[in-house]
Amino acid sequence: MISKTPQNSLTILTDLVLPGETNPLDNLFGGELLARMDRASSIAARRHCKRIVVTATVNHVAFTKAVPVGSVLTIEAKVSRAFRSSMEIFVDVWIEDRESGEKTKVNEGIYTFVAVDETGTPVKVPQLIPETDLEKQRYEGALRRKQLSLVLSKKMKPSDATELKALFA
């Protein structure tokens, strides 16, 4: 199986925030944003492994700034690390200033997808080779995030979480 780079999975979705997608403050509903992030992440995961993918977890979402009605919203997703059958996808969300076109980051999230065959059985995915400094940083952090998730779900003993233990050594 041929290894891939994060760039191979890059997915960019750009859309307009419409009035029917907003709350009483005229800002995009959080659930609507999560759905868009999930779709972009799904496409990125599928591009990486060329298989059916299913959402396993939404590991982290940070709503740092409201997204007002009428905003041009851009969601960028790409694989940050591949494991045996799962892939961590890092998602960045931006809005454009209407006059200057300058982009402001308003949200980010980390999703995990699992590649499956037609019967829903997990299948192996290609490994990932990070290239940029940011990709390398996200790649290295992915194993710690995975171990933390496994420890919290009691699927891994804390004593076996070597990457997490190294943070405190």
C-alpha positions as CSV (number, residue, x, y, z in Angstrom):
1,M,0.0,0.0,0.0
2,I,1.5,3.4,-1.1
3,S,1.9,6.1,1.6
4,K,0.3,9.4,1.0
5,T,0.8,13.0,2.1
6,P,-1.8,15.2,3.8
7,Q,-2.1,17.3,0.6
8,N,-3.5,14.2,-1.2
9,S,-6.6,14.4,1.0
10,L,-7.0,18.2,1.1
11,T,-10.7,19.1,0.9
12,I,-11.9,22.7,0.7
13,L,-15.6,23.4,0.9
14,T,-16.7,27.0,0.5
15,D,-20.3,28.1,1.0
16,L,-22.5,31.0,2.0
17,V,-24.3,31.1,5.4
18,L,-28.1,31.6,4.7
19,P,-30.8,32.9,7.1
20,G,-32.4,29.5,7.5
21,E,-29.2,28.1,8.9
22,T,-28.9,30.6,11.7
23,N,-30.0,31.0,15.3
24,P,-32.0,33.9,16.8
25,L,-28.7,36.0,16.9
26,D,-28.3,35.5,13.1
27,N,-25.2,33.3,13.6
28,L,-24.7,29.9,12.0
29,F,-26.1,27.0,14.2
30,G,-23.3,25.0,15.8
31,G,-24.9,21.8,14.6
32,E,-25.0,23.0,11.0
33,L,-21.3,23.9,11.2
34,L,-20.5,20.4,12.7
35,A,-22.4,18.8,9.8
36,R,-20.4,20.7,7.2
37,M,-17.2,19.9,9.0
38,D,-18.2,16.2,9.1
39,R,-18.8,16.2,5.3
40,A,-15.5,17.8,4.5
41,S,-13.7,15.4,6.9
42,S,-15.5,12.5,5.3
43,I,-14.3,13.5,1.8
44,A,-10.7,14.0,3.0
45,A,-10.7,10.5,4.7
46,R,-12.2,8.9,1.6
47,R,-9.6,10.6,-0.6
48,H,-6.8,9.2,1.6
49,C,-8.0,5.6,1.6
50,K,-10.3,5.3,-1.5
51,R,-12.7,3.3,0.7
52,I,-16.1,3.8,2.4
53,V,-15.5,5.8,5.6
54,V,-17.6,6.2,8.7
55,T,-17.3,8.8,11.4
56,A,-15.9,7.3,14.6
57,T,-15.5,10.3,16.8
58,V,-15.6,14.1,17.0
59,N,-12.6,14.5,19.2
60,H,-12.4,18.2,19.5
61,V,-14.3,21.2,18.3
62,A,-13.5,24.8,19.3
63,F,-16.1,27.5,18.5
64,T,-13.9,30.5,18.8
65,K,-15.9,33.1,16.9
66,A,-19.5,33.4,15.7
67,V,-20.3,32.9,12.0
68,P,-22.8,35.6,11.0
69,V,-25.5,35.2,8.4
70,G,-24.2,36.1,4.9
71,S,-20.6,35.0,5.7
72,V,-18.5,33.2,3.1
73,L,-17.5,30.1,5.0
74,T,-14.5,28.0,4.0
75,I,-13.8,24.6,5.6
76,E,-10.4,23.0,5.0
77,A,-9.9,19.3,6.0
78,K,-7.1,16.9,5.6
79,V,-5.8,13.7,7.1
80,S,-3.4,14.5,10.0
81,R,-2.5,10.8,10.8
82,A,-3.4,7.4,9.6
83,F,-3.4,4.4,11.9
84,R,-4.4,0.8,11.0
85,S,-8.0,1.4,9.8
86,S,-8.6,4.8,11.3
87,M,-7.6,8.3,10.2
88,E,-7.5,11.5,12.2
89,I,-8.8,14.5,10.2
90,F,-7.9,18.1,11.2
91,V,-10.5,20.7,10.1
92,D,-9.9,24.4,10.0
93,V,-12.9,26.8,9.5
94,W,-12.5,30.3,8.1
95,I,-14.7,33.2,7.2
96,E,-13.9,36.0,4.7
97,D,-14.2,39.7,5.3
98,R,-16.8,41.0,2.9
99,E,-14.7,44.0,1.8
100,S,-11.1,43.0,2.2
101,G,-11.4,39.3,1.4
102,E,-9.1,38.6,4.4
103,K,-9.8,35.3,6.1
104,T,-10.2,34.8,9.8
105,K,-10.1,31.4,11.5
106,V,-13.3,30.9,13.5
107,N,-13.3,27.2,14.3
108,E,-11.3,24.0,14.3
109,G,-12.0,20.4,14.9
110,I,-10.6,16.9,14.9
111,Y,-12.6,14.0,13.6
112,T,-11.7,10.4,13.4
113,F,-12.9,8.2,10.6
114,V,-12.6,4.4,10.0
115,A,-12.3,2.9,6.6
116,V,-14.6,-0.1,6.0
117,D,-15.5,-2.5,3.3
118,E,-19.0,-3.1,1.9
119,T,-20.0,-5.2,5.0
120,G,-18.8,-2.5,7.4
121,T,-15.7,-4.4,8.5
122,P,-12.7,-2.1,9.1
123,V,-9.9,-2.3,6.5
124,K,-6.3,-1.1,6.4
125,V,-5.5,2.4,5.2
126,P,-2.3,3.9,3.7
127,Q,0.2,5.5,6.0
128,L,0.7,9.2,6.0
129,I,3.9,11.2,5.4
130,P,3.6,14.7,6.8
131,E,5.5,17.4,4.9
132,T,5.0,20.9,6.4
133,D,5.9,21.9,10.0
134,L,2.2,22.2,10.8
135,E,1.5,18.8,9.3
136,K,4.3,17.3,11.4
137,Q,3.1,18.9,14.5
138,R,-0.5,17.6,14.0
139,Y,0.9,14.2,13.1
140,E,2.9,13.9,16.3
141,G,0.0,15.1,18.4
142,A,-2.4,12.6,16.9
143,L,-0.9,9.6,18.7
144,R,-1.2,11.4,22.0
145,R,-4.8,12.3,21.2
146,K,-5.6,8.7,20.2
147,Q,-4.1,7.3,23.4
148,L,-6.0,9.8,25.5
149,S,-9.2,8.9,23.9
150,L,-8.5,5.2,24.4
151,V,-7.6,5.7,28.0
152,L,-10.8,7.8,28.7
153,S,-13.0,5.1,27.0
154,K,-11.2,2.4,29.1
155,K,-9.9,0.7,25.9
156,M,-6.3,1.2,27.0
157,K,-4.7,1.1,30.4
158,P,-3.1,4.4,31.4
159,S,0.2,2.6,32.0
160,D,0.2,1.5,28.3
161,A,-0.2,5.1,27.0
162,T,3.5,5.6,26.4
163,E,3.2,8.9,24.4
164,L,1.0,10.4,27.1
165,K,3.4,9.3,29.9
166,A,6.3,10.8,28.0
167,L,4.7,14.3,28.4
168,F,4.9,14.0,32.2
169,A,8.3,12.3,32.5
